[in-house]
Amino acid sequence: MADRAPAVGVLSFTAELKRSGLDDLERRNRRLHQELVTYLESQGMTVVDPAASMVGEGSFGVHTQDQVSAAARILRDQGAEAVVLGLWNWTDCILAKHLASELPLPLALFTEDDIRFAGHVAIAAVGATLWQCPPNEYALRHFRTVDKEELVTWLRGVTSLSKLRSGSILMWGGSYCLKMEHLEDDFTTLKLQWVKDILVESEYYLIKRSEQIRECQGERISRFVTWLRDGGAQITFDDEMFDASILRTQVSMYLAAKDRLAELEGEHIIGVSIRDQPELSMEYGVTSCLLPAFLPFPVDAEGSKEIVPTVCEGDVKGLITCALLGYIRPDVPPLFGDLRIGPDYVLISNCGGASVFYAARSNEPAEVLPRITLRGQCQGASGGAIGFLGERGPITMARLTRIGRDYFMQLGFGEAMPYPREKANEYHIGPMWPFTAIDLGVDPKEVLKTVGSNHFSAMIGNVVEEVGYACQQVGIPVVRLDSIEDMRAFRRSM
């Protein structure tokens, strides 16, 4: 998931008004434009600023059709993923419509919150023009604000969607597994709305490479196992499911996945799924749990690497959700796993591995590895599960869901809670799995009545608004899992 910084175009508009004070207005336009550019850059965004190439064009700001076309070319050529229109005073509304027509991208209207000038009037007039005769869906769903923080939240959401749409997801083994039909979907529809392409290839790509690694690159495997041990990971072998040889096979499978992704660099892979069951876990004879644990982590025994959102069981909607979350918070791996319902919380506990980031809410191996365990699985022919107990902190859980032909984003914000080891050990299925308990502030039984999958994704912090803005661009509604009223209304609507 390279090039993660949002690329945002900023274009100020004005009008050639023949009246006194025009020089003062021009100076104000320049100042407010530059302040906005500087602020967005301070928030980690790459700003595409056509004004830097359009000096000497009269009053500061776009005010002719030719300037609109020139700015659109610059924004397009420099890879803008969304555009903010600075409406600091009055402008000809048709110019903004022309830009939206020439440059179909998410569009925000922004001004300084100052009643002494005509910025509010310009936003209302331009917005009405885009609504009444929209050249495309982006114009129809444009965003309006006078708040820079709100603007940044919107930009993070819509540019994450733009990045998603420029990348491909890869599904090793295809979709779906264990006859869970809700994990598959209409690939054509998903490619129209969410991603550029969905690649499917056999798990044999991983099997063949993992066997070659065990035969010819054993030192890579040894280095990874040593990295785990020296880092403090608790590795417990047994006589039935998990021994040193099986661990080496699992490590080779993980390294094979890394190598295959490197071979596919030109495909711009933004997330992967490993089907695993039953082809790997039973027929090949070992589970692939190191993939969802370490592919979505920025470092391993071989050094720094890309965070690759990873899900299991051919869950295409779960993978799209993870990839979206990964672009909203590009420095943090998304979490993925099965959903369980507790008395006061919901629990995300994947069947053998989830991003080890969540063991300590850290990208530092020195903090993460001492908190993880590798123990024999409770399923498959053999293999070790990577377990941990999640840390406390704010968290957002999300899931792209489909009912019939209609899509929804189920979304909730809550507090992750430490999960006691003694409770985890009581589980009949999966005491060796990773656990992240989440308090959504509602009765978990209401959540159980509402959820559209047994799989959910999550991201630290509150990214509800960002996800919501991305969904607005796609045109799908959000269902809040942290609201009893929203969940009940959702169920009544079916």
WOURJO-V348941 format. One record per backbone hydrogen bond with DSSP energy under -0.5 kcal/mol. CO is the residue of the C=O (numbers start at 1). NH is the residue of the N-H. Records with the same first field share a line. If there is no record, write none. Layout:
CO: NH  NH
//
This chain:
6: 8  46
7: 81  82
8: 48
9: 84
11: 86
12: 62
13: 88
14: 92
15: 17
17: 19
19: 22
21: 25
22: 26
23: 27
24: 28
25: 29
26: 30
27: 31
28: 32
29: 33
30: 34
31: 35
32: 36
33: 37
34: 38
35: 39
36: 40
37: 41
38: 42
39: 43
40: 43  45
41: 44
45: 47
46: 8
47: 49
48: 10  50
49: 52
50: 53
51: 54
54: 57
62: 14
64: 68
65: 69
66: 70
67: 71
68: 72
69: 73
70: 74
71: 75
72: 76
73: 77
74: 78
75: 80
76: 79
81: 106
82: 9
83: 85  108
84: 11  86
85: 87  110
86: 13  88
88: 119
91: 93
92: 95  96
93: 96  97
94: 98
95: 99
96: 100
97: 101
98: 102
99: 103
103: 105
106: 83
107: 143
108: 85  110
109: 145
110: 87
112: 114
114: 117
118: 122
119: 123
120: 124
121: 125
122: 126
123: 127
124: 128
125: 129
126: 130
127: 131
128: 132
129: 133
131: 134
136: 140
137: 141
139: 142
143: 109
145: 111
146: 148
147: 151
148: 152
149: 153
150: 154
151: 155
152: 156
153: 157
154: 158
155: 159
156: 160
157: 161
158: 162
159: 163
160: 164
161: 165
162: 166
163: 166
164: 167  196
167: 196  197
168: 270  271
169: 199
170: 172  273
171: 173  174  201
172: 275
177: 180
179: 181
180: 183
181: 184
183: 316  317
185: 187
186: 190
187: 191
188: 192
189: 193
190: 194  195
197: 169  199
199: 171
201: 173
202: 205
203: 206  207
204: 208
205: 209
206: 210
207: 211
208: 212
209: 213
210: 214
211: 215
212: 216
213: 217
217: 220  221
218: 222
219: 223
220: 224
221: 225
222: 226
223: 227
224: 228
225: 229
226: 230
227: 231
228: 232  233
229: 232
233: 235
234: 236  374
235: 237
241: 383
242: 238
243: 247
244: 248
245: 249
246: 250
247: 251
248: 252
249: 253
250: 254
251: 255
252: 256
253: 257
254: 258
255: 259
256: 260
257: 261
258: 262
259: 263
260: 264
262: 265
264: 267
265: 268
268: 168
270: 309
271: 170
272: 311
273: 172  275
274: 313
275: 277
276: 280  281
278: 282  283
279: 284
280: 285  286
281: 381  382
288: 291  292
289: 293
290: 294
291: 295  296
293: 356
294: 297
295: 297  308
298: 305
300: 303
303: 300
306: 308
307: 309
309: 272
311: 274
312: 315
313: 177
314: 316
315: 319
316: 320
317: 321
318: 322
319: 323
320: 324
321: 325
322: 326
323: 327
324: 327  328
325: 329
327: 330
329: 332
335: 458
337: 456
338: 349
340: 342  347
345: 342
346: 438
347: 340  349
348: 436
350: 352  434
352: 386
355: 358
356: 359
357: 360  361  362
358: 391
363: 365
364: 367  368
365: 369
368: 371
369: 372
372: 234
373: 387
374: 236
375: 385
382: 287
383: 377
385: 375  387
387: 373
388: 390  435
390: 419
393: 416
394: 461
395: 414
396: 459
397: 412
398: 457
399: 410
401: 408
403: 406
406: 403
407: 477
408: 401  410
409: 479
410: 399
411: 481  482
412: 397
414: 395
415: 439
416: 393
417: 437
418: 420
420: 424
421: 425
423: 426
424: 427
428: 430
430: 433
435: 390
436: 348
437: 417
438: 346  440
439: 415
443: 446  447
444: 448
445: 449
446: 450
447: 450  451
454: 339
456: 337
457: 398
458: 335
459: 396
461: 463
463: 467
464: 468
465: 469
466: 470
467: 471
468: 472
469: 473
470: 474
471: 475  476
477: 409
478: 480
479: 411  481
480: 483
483: 487
484: 488
485: 489
486: 490
487: 491
488: 492
489: 493
491: 494
//
